[in-house]
Amino acid sequence: MVTQSAGVADEFSLQLTFMLFLSVVVVTLFSALLTAPQRDEISEFYLGNRTMSPLRNGLAMCGDYLSAATLLGSTGLVALTGYDGLMYLGGTVVAWMMVLLLIAEPLRRAGKFTLGDTVALRMPRQHRPVRLALSVCVLVITTLYLVAQLVGSVALLTQFTGEPSATTRTLCVVVIGTIVIVYASIGGAPGATFIQVIKAAMLVAGITVTAVLVLHRFDWNVDALLTAAAGRSGTGLEFLEPGLRYGASTTSKLDFFSLQLAIVLGLAALPHILMRLLAPRSVGVLRSSLVWAVGLVGLVCFAAGILGLGATGIIGRDTIDSTDHTGNATVLLLAAELGGSVLTALLSCLAFVTLLAVATGLTLAAASSLAHDLYGEVIRKGKASETEELTVARLGGAVIGILGMLLALVVWGANTATLAFLAFAIAASAILPTLVYTLFWRRFTAQGALLSLCGGLLCSVLLTVFSPVVSSTPDSFYPDADFAWFPLQNPGLVSIPAGFFLGWLGSVLTKHQEPDVYEDFEVKMLVGVEE
């Protein structure tokens, strides 16, 4: 569970944060309404402006992925665990390299609006059951991740006010959730893209400037920064060596490997990231856009590492841990030390905008799957008009947003990282095997896809239910109960191989009913037809 710390920012910072956040929301909402689809064309609602430059597309991809967990959680992890936290940041960059090298171009050539369209092209006569299972997985993943963002808004508010009252908590979640619904349901992909680009530019600028301030404090001497961090960590040089958090036992090492596996493989299967890969007008633009995205994500992760080490060297690990043992307050404590109330307010506003932008992308992805795959292709069997499907997409965005708000209020004290990492594990265990086999294995069948999707989803959820996340530890959902027979906090180490195995097993045990389809699919995937 998240420890609710006392507020670390003064009243002026809170007021300034509110004014800055309100200004950003007003400007972006107005812009989202101006750029919203004016015609009943689902392509514009799902994918937005396909003529954007690679830089803007790269910023949008960066904005879709980088959440407040990167700004707050990752920085805190580095500040508290040193080398192990830096390894976690490294996994994020490696994950984008996998997207760039393996998934992006084949998916762009063979895709249309959602992953379900790629599956339909590969299995034209048996795609509807697979679309149904795929929609369920997408809705589970996006809802978990959305709830993590909304719960994170309460945790961020806690840094200012201490533990909020039930009314304040509800108001915070409802306001953020309502803004997200407006962005996603009215603005569609154009509105979501606009807020992603603005958020990414703000995040890159804000975290880079703060990292520069940290380096300036140590006279641009990296050795002095590392020496100060080790000296004030309370552990000496062990702070700069592996194992401080994940090396205490074999189980903790396996847990770290499982988490990294889920992050590296899960990114390539997150629904809102996959939709973003379909947006560029050509494969060439996509390739350039991904290079920008990898560079920007790498820059942010590098700066986050500097911030974490700087916070330990300037403030001290004991002070950070006593303020908030999760480390989420690290950035605000560092900002108050380096730039006072103004820098604290700027970074706090940036964190709220980051939550808002990621939640918008998730809601849009869920609404698109709900309207296009579930309603348009499964329920209406491809006979729904564009106007009808667009209406369902807008209503679906509202439904997903309201569901996310209700769940966030129910589990508001949950660890946001746990919810997010479970979403990554499900994506890597269910969607990634289906995606990889669909693109690259001739023998893959609809039965294999169903077994991979359903089995990967159930395996991830069940292992999490019977893990220390739910019971047996003070930080569990039910700390007084003990039914955690699975020792790892993240199920990826078991559930990801299980998802690939089930996809293989379902395919080899069934007759390949569409043997000639793959040749045409492979030509389109490798060569494509530019639009």
TIKOLMAR-697078 format. One record per residue (C-alpha): residue number from 1; chain; x, y, z. Coordinates in steps of 0.2 Angstrom, whole numbers, always signed. Layout:
BEGIN
<NUM,"A",<X,Y,Z>>,
...
END
This chain:
BEGIN
<1,"A",<+0,+0,+0>>,
<2,"A",<+5,+18,-3>>,
<3,"A",<+12,+27,+13>>,
<4,"A",<+3,+44,+14>>,
<5,"A",<+16,+56,+19>>,
<6,"A",<+14,+73,+26>>,
<7,"A",<+14,+87,+13>>,
<8,"A",<+32,+92,+7>>,
<9,"A",<+27,+108,-2>>,
<10,"A",<+21,+125,+5>>,
<11,"A",<+5,+134,+2>>,
<12,"A",<+12,+145,-11>>,
<13,"A",<+18,+130,-21>>,
<14,"A",<+1,+122,-20>>,
<15,"A",<-7,+138,-26>>,
<16,"A",<+5,+141,-40>>,
<17,"A",<+4,+123,-45>>,
<18,"A",<-15,+124,-46>>,
<19,"A",<-14,+140,-57>>,
<20,"A",<-1,+132,-69>>,
<21,"A",<-11,+116,-70>>,
<22,"A",<-27,+126,-74>>,
<23,"A",<-19,+136,-87>>,
<24,"A",<-12,+121,-96>>,
<25,"A",<-29,+112,-95>>,
<26,"A",<-38,+127,-102>>,
<27,"A",<-26,+130,-116>>,
<28,"A",<-25,+111,-121>>,
<29,"A",<-44,+108,-119>>,
<30,"A",<-48,+123,-130>>,
<31,"A",<-35,+117,-143>>,
<32,"A",<-41,+99,-142>>,
<33,"A",<-59,+105,-146>>,
<34,"A",<-52,+115,-161>>,
<35,"A",<-43,+100,-168>>,
<36,"A",<-56,+87,-164>>,
<37,"A",<-63,+77,-179>>,
<38,"A",<-76,+88,-188>>,
<39,"A",<-82,+74,-199>>,
<40,"A",<-89,+56,-195>>,
<41,"A",<-73,+48,-201>>,
<42,"A",<-67,+34,-189>>,
<43,"A",<-49,+35,-196>>,
<44,"A",<-47,+53,-190>>,
<45,"A",<-54,+49,-173>>,
<46,"A",<-43,+34,-171>>,
<47,"A",<-27,+40,-179>>,
<48,"A",<-28,+59,-180>>,
<49,"A",<-17,+69,-191>>,
<50,"A",<-7,+57,-201>>,
<51,"A",<+4,+70,-209>>,
<52,"A",<+13,+75,-194>>,
<53,"A",<+32,+77,-194>>,
<54,"A",<+43,+63,-187>>,
<55,"A",<+48,+75,-172>>,
<56,"A",<+30,+78,-168>>,
<57,"A",<+26,+59,-169>>,
<58,"A",<+41,+55,-159>>,
<59,"A",<+35,+68,-145>>,
<60,"A",<+18,+60,-146>>,
<61,"A",<+25,+42,-143>>,
<62,"A",<+36,+48,-129>>,
<63,"A",<+21,+57,-121>>,
<64,"A",<+10,+41,-123>>,
<65,"A",<+23,+31,-113>>,
<66,"A",<+31,+42,-100>>,
<67,"A",<+20,+43,-85>>,
<68,"A",<+22,+51,-68>>,
<69,"A",<+30,+35,-63>>,
<70,"A",<+45,+40,-73>>,
<71,"A",<+46,+57,-65>>,
<72,"A",<+42,+53,-47>>,
<73,"A",<+44,+34,-45>>,
<74,"A",<+59,+31,-55>>,
<75,"A",<+68,+46,-48>>,
<76,"A",<+64,+40,-30>>,
<77,"A",<+69,+22,-34>>,
<78,"A",<+87,+29,-39>>,
<79,"A",<+88,+40,-24>>,
<80,"A",<+84,+25,-12>>,
<81,"A",<+92,+10,-21>>,
<82,"A",<+106,+18,-32>>,
<83,"A",<+113,+6,-45>>,
<84,"A",<+97,-5,-45>>,
<85,"A",<+86,+10,-48>>,
<86,"A",<+98,+15,-63>>,
<87,"A",<+96,-3,-70>>,
<88,"A",<+77,-1,-69>>,
<89,"A",<+78,+15,-80>>,
<90,"A",<+90,+6,-92>>,
<91,"A",<+76,-7,-95>>,
<92,"A",<+64,+7,-101>>,
<93,"A",<+76,+12,-115>>,
<94,"A",<+79,-6,-120>>,
<95,"A",<+61,-9,-122>>,
<96,"A",<+59,+5,-135>>,
<97,"A",<+74,-3,-144>>,
<98,"A",<+64,-19,-146>>,
<99,"A",<+49,-9,-153>>,
<100,"A",<+60,-1,-165>>,
<101,"A",<+69,-16,-171>>,
<102,"A",<+55,-30,-170>>,
<103,"A",<+37,-24,-170>>,
<104,"A",<+35,-7,-177>>,
<105,"A",<+37,-8,-196>>,
<106,"A",<+28,-25,-199>>,
<107,"A",<+14,-19,-188>>,
<108,"A",<+12,-2,-198>>,
<109,"A",<+12,-11,-215>>,
<110,"A",<-1,-24,-209>>,
<111,"A",<-11,-14,-198>>,
<112,"A",<-26,-2,-199>>,
<113,"A",<-34,+5,-184>>,
<114,"A",<-31,-8,-170>>,
<115,"A",<-22,-24,-167>>,
<116,"A",<-38,-33,-171>>,
<117,"A",<-37,-27,-189>>,
<118,"A",<-20,-35,-191>>,
<119,"A",<-27,-52,-184>>,
<120,"A",<-41,-51,-196>>,
<121,"A",<-29,-49,-211>>,
<122,"A",<-20,-64,-205>>,
<123,"A",<-35,-75,-200>>,
<124,"A",<-49,-68,-211>>,
<125,"A",<-62,-82,-208>>,
<126,"A",<-59,-84,-189>>,
<127,"A",<-55,-67,-183>>,
<128,"A",<-70,-62,-173>>,
<129,"A",<-67,-74,-158>>,
<130,"A",<-49,-68,-158>>,
<131,"A",<-55,-50,-158>>,
<132,"A",<-67,-53,-144>>,
<133,"A",<-53,-61,-133>>,
<134,"A",<-41,-47,-139>>,
<135,"A",<-54,-33,-134>>,
<136,"A",<-55,-41,-116>>,
<137,"A",<-36,-41,-114>>,
<138,"A",<-35,-23,-120>>,
<139,"A",<-49,-17,-109>>,
<140,"A",<-41,-25,-94>>,
<141,"A",<-24,-18,-97>>,
<142,"A",<-30,-1,-101>>,
<143,"A",<-41,+0,-86>>,
<144,"A",<-27,-6,-74>>,
<145,"A",<-16,+7,-81>>,
<146,"A",<-29,+20,-81>>,
<147,"A",<-33,+17,-62>>,
<148,"A",<-14,+18,-58>>,
<149,"A",<-14,+35,-66>>,
<150,"A",<-29,+41,-56>>,
<151,"A",<-23,+34,-40>>,
<152,"A",<-7,+42,-44>>,
<153,"A",<-15,+59,-44>>,
<154,"A",<-21,+56,-26>>,
<155,"A",<-4,+51,-21>>,
<156,"A",<+3,+67,-29>>,
<157,"A",<-9,+78,-20>>,
<158,"A",<-4,+69,-4>>,
<159,"A",<+13,+77,-6>>,
<160,"A",<+5,+94,-4>>,
<161,"A",<-9,+91,+9>>,
<162,"A",<-4,+75,+18>>,
<163,"A",<-18,+62,+18>>,
<164,"A",<-33,+69,+9>>,
<165,"A",<-50,+68,+16>>,
<166,"A",<-63,+57,+6>>,
<167,"A",<-71,+73,-2>>,
<168,"A",<-54,+79,-8>>,
<169,"A",<-49,+62,-14>>,
<170,"A",<-65,+60,-24>>,
<171,"A",<-64,+78,-31>>,
<172,"A",<-46,+75,-37>>,
<173,"A",<-51,+59,-46>>,
<174,"A",<-67,+65,-53>>,
<175,"A",<-59,+81,-60>>,
<176,"A",<-44,+72,-68>>,
<177,"A",<-56,+58,-74>>,
<178,"A",<-68,+71,-82>>,
<179,"A",<-54,+80,-91>>,
<180,"A",<-48,+64,-98>>,
<181,"A",<-65,+59,-104>>,
<182,"A",<-67,+76,-113>>,
<183,"A",<-49,+74,-121>>,
<184,"A",<-53,+56,-127>>,
<185,"A",<-71,+56,-132>>,
<186,"A",<-73,+73,-140>>,
<187,"A",<-55,+77,-145>>,
<188,"A",<-51,+59,-151>>,
<189,"A",<-34,+55,-158>>,
<190,"A",<-31,+73,-163>>,
<191,"A",<-35,+80,-146>>,
<192,"A",<-25,+66,-137>>,
<193,"A",<-10,+69,-149>>,
<194,"A",<-10,+88,-145>>,
<195,"A",<-9,+85,-126>>,
<196,"A",<+4,+71,-128>>,
<197,"A",<+15,+83,-138>>,
<198,"A",<+13,+97,-126>>,
<199,"A",<+16,+86,-111>>,
<200,"A",<+32,+77,-119>>,
<201,"A",<+40,+94,-123>>,
<202,"A",<+36,+100,-105>>,
<203,"A",<+43,+84,-98>>,
<204,"A",<+59,+84,-108>>,
<205,"A",<+62,+103,-104>>,
<206,"A",<+58,+102,-86>>,
<207,"A",<+68,+87,-81>>,
<208,"A",<+83,+92,-92>>,
<209,"A",<+83,+109,-84>>,
<210,"A",<+82,+101,-66>>,
<211,"A",<+96,+89,-71>>,
<212,"A",<+107,+104,-77>>,
<213,"A",<+104,+112,-60>>,
<214,"A",<+110,+96,-51>>,
<215,"A",<+125,+95,-61>>,
<216,"A",<+129,+114,-59>>,
<217,"A",<+128,+111,-40>>,
<218,"A",<+142,+98,-41>>,
<219,"A",<+152,+109,-53>>,
<220,"A",<+148,+97,-68>>,
<221,"A",<+159,+84,-59>>,
<222,"A",<+151,+67,-61>>,
<223,"A",<+163,+59,-49>>,
<224,"A",<+158,+72,-35>>,
<225,"A",<+140,+68,-38>>,
<226,"A",<+143,+50,-36>>,
<227,"A",<+154,+52,-21>>,
<228,"A",<+141,+63,-13>>,
<229,"A",<+127,+51,-16>>,
<230,"A",<+137,+36,-9>>,
<231,"A",<+142,+47,+6>>,
<232,"A",<+124,+52,+10>>,
<233,"A",<+116,+35,+6>>,
<234,"A",<+120,+27,+23>>,
<235,"A",<+127,+12,+14>>,
<236,"A",<+143,+19,+7>>,
<237,"A",<+149,+12,-9>>,
<238,"A",<+136,-2,-9>>,
<239,"A",<+124,+12,-15>>,
<240,"A",<+134,+12,-32>>,
<241,"A",<+134,-7,-33>>,
<242,"A",<+121,-20,-38>>,
<243,"A",<+110,-29,-25>>,
<244,"A",<+105,-15,-13>>,
<245,"A",<+86,-18,-17>>,
<246,"A",<+86,-34,-28>>,
<247,"A",<+101,-43,-22>>,
<248,"A",<+97,-48,-4>>,
<249,"A",<+91,-66,-10>>,
<250,"A",<+88,-77,-25>>,
<251,"A",<+70,-72,-24>>,
<252,"A",<+73,-54,-25>>,
<253,"A",<+85,-56,-40>>,
<254,"A",<+72,-67,-49>>,
<255,"A",<+59,-53,-45>>,
<256,"A",<+70,-40,-53>>,
<257,"A",<+72,-51,-68>>,
<258,"A",<+54,-54,-69>>,
<259,"A",<+50,-35,-68>>,
<260,"A",<+63,-31,-81>>,
<261,"A",<+56,-44,-93>>,
<262,"A",<+38,-37,-91>>,
<263,"A",<+44,-19,-94>>,
<264,"A",<+55,-24,-109>>,
<265,"A",<+42,-35,-118>>,
<266,"A",<+27,-27,-111>>,
<267,"A",<+30,-10,-119>>,
<268,"A",<+29,-18,-137>>,
<269,"A",<+11,-24,-133>>,
<270,"A",<+3,-10,-123>>,
<271,"A",<-13,-5,-133>>,
<272,"A",<-10,+14,-133>>,
<273,"A",<+8,+12,-139>>,
<274,"A",<+2,+0,-153>>,
<275,"A",<-11,+12,-159>>,
<276,"A",<+2,+26,-160>>,
<277,"A",<+13,+15,-171>>,
<278,"A",<-1,+15,-184>>,
<279,"A",<-3,+34,-185>>,
<280,"A",<+12,+39,-196>>,
<281,"A",<+8,+41,-214>>,
<282,"A",<+22,+30,-220>>,
<283,"A",<+35,+17,-213>>,
<284,"A",<+49,+30,-217>>,
<285,"A",<+40,+42,-206>>,
<286,"A",<+37,+29,-192>>,
<287,"A",<+56,+24,-192>>,
<288,"A",<+61,+42,-190>>,
<289,"A",<+48,+45,-177>>,
<290,"A",<+54,+30,-167>>,
<291,"A",<+72,+36,-168>>,
<292,"A",<+66,+53,-160>>,
<293,"A",<+55,+43,-147>>,
<294,"A",<+70,+32,-142>>,
<295,"A",<+81,+47,-140>>,
<296,"A",<+69,+57,-130>>,
<297,"A",<+65,+43,-119>>,
<298,"A",<+83,+40,-116>>,
<299,"A",<+86,+58,-112>>,
<300,"A",<+72,+58,-99>>,
<301,"A",<+78,+42,-91>>,
<302,"A",<+96,+49,-91>>,
<303,"A",<+90,+65,-83>>,
<304,"A",<+79,+55,-70>>,
<305,"A",<+95,+45,-65>>,
<306,"A",<+104,+62,-62>>,
<307,"A",<+90,+68,-52>>,
<308,"A",<+89,+53,-41>>,
<309,"A",<+108,+53,-37>>,
<310,"A",<+107,+72,-35>>,
<311,"A",<+93,+70,-22>>,
<312,"A",<+103,+57,-12>>,
<313,"A",<+119,+68,-13>>,
<314,"A",<+110,+84,-8>>,
<315,"A",<+96,+79,+3>>,
<316,"A",<+101,+62,+10>>,
<317,"A",<+93,+45,+8>>,
<318,"A",<+87,+45,+26>>,
<319,"A",<+78,+62,+24>>,
<320,"A",<+70,+55,+8>>,
<321,"A",<+65,+39,+16>>,
<322,"A",<+58,+47,+32>>,
<323,"A",<+47,+59,+21>>,
<324,"A",<+40,+45,+10>>,
<325,"A",<+47,+28,+10>>,
<326,"A",<+41,+25,-8>>,
<327,"A",<+52,+39,-14>>,
<328,"A",<+38,+48,-23>>,
<329,"A",<+42,+64,-14>>,
<330,"A",<+60,+64,-20>>,
<331,"A",<+58,+76,-35>>,
<332,"A",<+48,+88,-25>>,
<333,"A",<+61,+88,-11>>,
<334,"A",<+75,+91,-23>>,
<335,"A",<+65,+105,-32>>,
<336,"A",<+62,+114,-16>>,
<337,"A",<+81,+113,-12>>,
<338,"A",<+87,+119,-29>>,
<339,"A",<+73,+131,-35>>,
<340,"A",<+62,+134,-20>>,
<341,"A",<+43,+135,-22>>,
<342,"A",<+43,+140,-41>>,
<343,"A",<+53,+125,-46>>,
<344,"A",<+42,+114,-35>>,
<345,"A",<+27,+121,-43>>,
<346,"A",<+33,+118,-60>>,
<347,"A",<+38,+100,-58>>,
<348,"A",<+22,+97,-48>>,
<349,"A",<+11,+104,-62>>,
<350,"A",<+22,+94,-75>>,
<351,"A",<+18,+78,-65>>,
<352,"A",<-1,+81,-65>>,
<353,"A",<-1,+85,-84>>,
<354,"A",<+9,+69,-86>>,
<355,"A",<-4,+59,-77>>,
<356,"A",<-18,+68,-88>>,
<357,"A",<-9,+64,-104>>,
<358,"A",<-6,+46,-101>>,
<359,"A",<-23,+43,-95>>,
<360,"A",<-30,+51,-111>>,
<361,"A",<-20,+39,-122>>,
<362,"A",<-26,+24,-112>>,
<363,"A",<-44,+29,-113>>,
<364,"A",<-44,+32,-131>>,
<365,"A",<-36,+15,-134>>,
<366,"A",<-49,+7,-124>>,
<367,"A",<-63,+16,-133>>,
<368,"A",<-56,+12,-150>>,
<369,"A",<-55,-7,-146>>,
<370,"A",<-72,-6,-138>>,
<371,"A",<-80,+2,-153>>,
<372,"A",<-70,-5,-168>>,
<373,"A",<-66,-23,-162>>,
<374,"A",<-80,-27,-150>>,
<375,"A",<-95,-17,-157>>,
<376,"A",<-91,-15,-175>>,
<377,"A",<-83,-32,-179>>,
<378,"A",<-90,-44,-166>>,
<379,"A",<-107,-38,-162>>,
<380,"A",<-112,-29,-179>>,
<381,"A",<-101,-41,-189>>,
<382,"A",<-93,-27,-199>>,
<383,"A",<-110,-19,-204>>,
<384,"A",<-109,-4,-193>>,
<385,"A",<-108,+13,-201>>,
<386,"A",<-94,+25,-198>>,
<387,"A",<-106,+37,-189>>,
<388,"A",<-113,+23,-178>>,
<389,"A",<-95,+16,-173>>,
<390,"A",<-89,+34,-169>>,
<391,"A",<-104,+37,-158>>,
<392,"A",<-100,+20,-149>>,
<393,"A",<-82,+26,-147>>,
<394,"A",<-86,+42,-139>>,
<395,"A",<-98,+34,-127>>,
<396,"A",<-85,+20,-124>>,
<397,"A",<-73,+33,-119>>,
<398,"A",<-85,+40,-106>>,
<399,"A",<-89,+23,-99>>,
<400,"A",<-70,+18,-98>>,
<401,"A",<-67,+35,-89>>,
<402,"A",<-81,+33,-77>>,
<403,"A",<-76,+15,-73>>,
<404,"A",<-58,+20,-70>>,
<405,"A",<-64,+34,-58>>,
<406,"A",<-75,+22,-48>>,
<407,"A",<-61,+9,-47>>,
<408,"A",<-48,+22,-42>>,
<409,"A",<-59,+28,-28>>,
<410,"A",<-61,+10,-22>>,
<411,"A",<-42,+5,-22>>,
<412,"A",<-35,+23,-19>>,
<413,"A",<-22,+17,-7>>,
<414,"A",<-15,+4,-19>>,
<415,"A",<+3,+4,-25>>,
<416,"A",<+2,+13,-42>>,
<417,"A",<+18,+4,-48>>,
<418,"A",<+10,-13,-44>>,
<419,"A",<-5,-9,-55>>,
<420,"A",<+5,-2,-69>>,
<421,"A",<+18,-17,-69>>,
<422,"A",<+3,-30,-69>>,
<423,"A",<-3,-21,-85>>,
<424,"A",<+14,-23,-92>>,
<425,"A",<+14,-41,-87>>,
<426,"A",<-3,-45,-95>>,
<427,"A",<+2,-36,-111>>,
<428,"A",<+18,-46,-112>>,
<429,"A",<+10,-62,-108>>,
<430,"A",<-6,-61,-118>>,
<431,"A",<-5,-48,-132>>,
<432,"A",<+14,-50,-137>>,
<433,"A",<+14,-69,-140>>,
<434,"A",<-2,-66,-151>>,
<435,"A",<+6,-51,-160>>,
<436,"A",<+23,-60,-163>>,
<437,"A",<+15,-76,-169>>,
<438,"A",<+3,-67,-180>>,
<439,"A",<+17,-57,-189>>,
<440,"A",<+31,-70,-190>>,
<441,"A",<+24,-88,-188>>,
<442,"A",<+16,-96,-203>>,
<443,"A",<+8,-110,-193>>,
<444,"A",<-1,-99,-181>>,
<445,"A",<-20,-102,-179>>,
<446,"A",<-35,-94,-172>>,
<447,"A",<-36,-107,-158>>,
<448,"A",<-18,-103,-154>>,
<449,"A",<-22,-85,-153>>,
<450,"A",<-37,-88,-141>>,
<451,"A",<-27,-99,-130>>,
<452,"A",<-12,-87,-129>>,
<453,"A",<-24,-72,-125>>,
<454,"A",<-35,-81,-112>>,
<455,"A",<-21,-91,-105>>,
<456,"A",<-9,-76,-103>>,
<457,"A",<-22,-65,-95>>,
<458,"A",<-28,-78,-83>>,
<459,"A",<-10,-84,-79>>,
<460,"A",<-4,-66,-75>>,
<461,"A",<-20,-62,-64>>,
<462,"A",<-20,-78,-54>>,
<463,"A",<-1,-77,-50>>,
<464,"A",<-3,-59,-45>>,
<465,"A",<-18,-64,-33>>,
<466,"A",<-7,-77,-25>>,
<467,"A",<+8,-66,-23>>,
<468,"A",<+15,-55,-10>>,
<469,"A",<+6,-41,-19>>,
<470,"A",<-11,-46,-12>>,
<471,"A",<-6,-55,+5>>,
<472,"A",<+7,-59,+17>>,
<473,"A",<+17,-43,+19>>,
<474,"A",<+14,-26,+27>>,
<475,"A",<+13,-18,+10>>,
<476,"A",<+0,-30,+3>>,
<477,"A",<-18,-27,+0>>,
<478,"A",<-23,-39,+14>>,
<479,"A",<-7,-39,+25>>,
<480,"A",<-16,-50,+39>>,
<481,"A",<-19,-64,+27>>,
<482,"A",<-7,-76,+20>>,
<483,"A",<-11,-86,+4>>,
<484,"A",<+4,-80,-6>>,
<485,"A",<+11,-97,-13>>,
<486,"A",<+19,-88,-28>>,
<487,"A",<+35,-79,-21>>,
<488,"A",<+37,-65,-35>>,
<489,"A",<+29,-48,-35>>,
<490,"A",<+28,-48,-54>>,
<491,"A",<+22,-63,-63>>,
<492,"A",<+31,-60,-80>>,
<493,"A",<+45,-73,-77>>,
<494,"A",<+31,-87,-78>>,
<495,"A",<+17,-79,-87>>,
<496,"A",<+26,-73,-102>>,
<497,"A",<+34,-90,-107>>,
<498,"A",<+17,-98,-103>>,
<499,"A",<+8,-86,-115>>,
<500,"A",<+20,-90,-129>>,
<501,"A",<+19,-109,-125>>,
<502,"A",<+0,-109,-125>>,
<503,"A",<+0,-100,-142>>,
<504,"A",<+12,-113,-149>>,
<505,"A",<+2,-127,-141>>,
<506,"A",<-15,-121,-147>>,
<507,"A",<-8,-120,-165>>,
<508,"A",<+0,-137,-166>>,
<509,"A",<-15,-146,-159>>,
<510,"A",<-27,-139,-172>>,
<511,"A",<-28,-140,-191>>,
<512,"A",<-21,-125,-200>>,
<513,"A",<-37,-120,-210>>,
<514,"A",<-30,-105,-219>>,
<515,"A",<-13,-111,-226>>,
<516,"A",<-13,-99,-241>>,
<517,"A",<-17,-83,-232>>,
<518,"A",<+0,-81,-224>>,
<519,"A",<+9,-78,-241>>,
<520,"A",<-2,-63,-245>>,
<521,"A",<+0,-57,-227>>,
<522,"A",<+19,-59,-227>>,
<523,"A",<+20,-49,-243>>,
<524,"A",<+10,-35,-236>>,
<525,"A",<+19,-35,-219>>,
<526,"A",<+36,-35,-228>>,
<527,"A",<+33,-23,-242>>,
<528,"A",<+16,-15,-238>>,
<529,"A",<+6,-2,-248>>,
<530,"A",<+10,+16,-243>>,
<531,"A",<-5,+27,-241>>,
END
